[in-house]
Amino acid sequence: MTLATLKKGDRAIITSFNELSESFSRRLYDVGIAIGSEVTLLSVLNFGQLFYISIDDVDFCIRKQDATKIMIERI
């Protein structure tokens, strides 16, 4: 299951990053998006192209093409 499959208000744990470049994975870690982090989907914006998420009380927007590469497990 990927981050892109979550519905508004759903919570999940990030389990892995699939096919993300090394540099992009490092940028995600730098802002607090890491394997094992709990994520909440706050909203889907821009006609389904942006996923507005919250991790540790910090809010981010992730592009759909990147959200499809972040594997999660719903909680």
C-alpha positions in Angstrom: 0.0 0.0 0.0 1.3 3.5 -0.8 0.9 6.9 0.7 -1.2 7.9 -2.4 -3.9 5.3 -1.3 -4.7 7.0 2.0 -8.0 8.8 2.5 -8.4 12.1 4.3 -7.9 11.6 8.1 -6.2 8.2 7.7 -3.0 7.4 9.7 -0.2 5.1 8.7 3.4 4.2 9.4 6.0 4.6 6.6 7.6 1.2 5.9 9.9 1.9 2.9 10.7 4.1 0.0 10.4 2.4 -3.4 12.4 3.7 -6.4 13.1 7.1 -4.9 16.5 8.5 -5.8 19.1 8.6 -3.1 19.2 12.4 -3.0 15.4 12.7 -2.8 15.3 10.1 0.0 17.9 12.1 1.9 15.9 15.3 1.5 12.8 13.5 2.9 14.9 12.4 5.9 16.2 15.9 6.4 12.6 17.3 6.8 11.5 14.5 9.1 9.9 12.0 6.6 11.6 8.7 7.6 10.9 5.0 7.7 8.9 4.3 10.9 7.3 7.8 11.0 3.6 8.1 11.7 1.9 10.1 8.9 -1.6 11.5 8.8 -3.2 12.6 5.5 -4.8 16.0 6.1 -6.1 16.7 2.6 -5.6 16.1 -1.1 -5.0 19.3 -3.1 -4.6 20.5 -6.7 -7.1 18.0 -8.2 -5.4 15.0 -6.6 -1.8 15.9 -7.4 -0.6 17.0 -3.9 -1.0 15.1 -0.7 -1.0 17.4 2.4 0.4 15.3 5.3 1.4 15.7 8.9 4.3 14.0 10.6 5.3 14.9 14.2 3.1 18.1 14.1 4.9 19.3 11.0 2.9 19.6 7.8 4.2 18.9 4.3 2.9 18.6 0.7 4.1 15.6 -1.3 3.5 15.2 -5.0 1.4 12.3 -6.2 4.3 10.8 -8.2 6.4 10.7 -5.0 3.5 9.6 -2.8 3.1 6.5 -5.0 6.7 5.5 -4.1 6.3 5.8 -0.3 5.1 2.4 1.1 2.9 2.5 4.3 1.0 0.3 6.7 -2.3 1.7 7.9 -2.9 2.0 11.7 
